[in-house]
Amino acid sequence: MGKQVNYAQGHNTGDFELAREIHFRLGDRWTAEVAAALGDRCMRFKELYRSVDGISQRMLVVTLRHLERDGLMTRRIYPTVPPRVDYERSALGRSLKEAIGPIARWAATNRQKIEESRRYFDMNVRKAGASPNTRQC
């Protein structure tokens, strides 16, 4: 049996839990698209809704609430009739670009290799039912 690695050594376990939660949030169906649509500007709900192709109003509301709860987006309500609500990335949300940038660059650099691997897998491995690169640990 191989040596088990304790990844939390020297780190607060709660930090890893939070990192995992944020990772899942950013990887869900709509969060990245909503954040990209917001960019660095302020938008109203309908404008944002029209900017994200395929999202339902309900999913946009849920996604915006999650972003606001995590401190990645701010919501400003104006006391007008009808009420005006503006959304924009918070400073914390804008700082997320620094963390995601390297991942986006890695994906762009390795796009061709990933696409080739997927084609190979789809054409050969699925038919055989097992990966030829599978090794026992």
PENORJO-V111641 format. One line per field, one symbol per residue. ss: DSSP state (a for helix, b for strand, c for the rest). phi: phi as a letter, one per 20 degrees, with the letter a starting at -180 (. if undefined). psi: psi as a letter, one per 30 degrees, with the letter a starting at -180 (. if undefined). A space follows every 10 residues. Layout:
ss = ???
phi = ???
psi = ???
This chain:
ss = cccccccccc ccaaaaaaaa aaaaaacccc aaaaaaaacc ccbbaaaaaa acccccaaaa aaaaaaaaac ccbbbbbbcc cccbbbbbbc aaaaaaaaaa aaaaaaaaac aaaaaaaaaa aaaaaaaacc ccccccc
phi = .ffedefegn cfgfffffgf ffgfffeffd gfffffffld cecegfffgf edfneeffff fffffffffe nebdcdddfd dffdcdcbfe gfffffgfee gffffffffd gffffffffg ffedfgffnb efefcee
psi = klkkkjffkg lkeeeeeeee eeeeefglef eeeeeeeebg lklleeeeef fjkfkleeee eeeeeeeeef gfklkkkkil jlkkkkklkl eeeeffeeef eeeeeeeeeg eeeeeeeeee eeeeeeeffl kfgkkk.
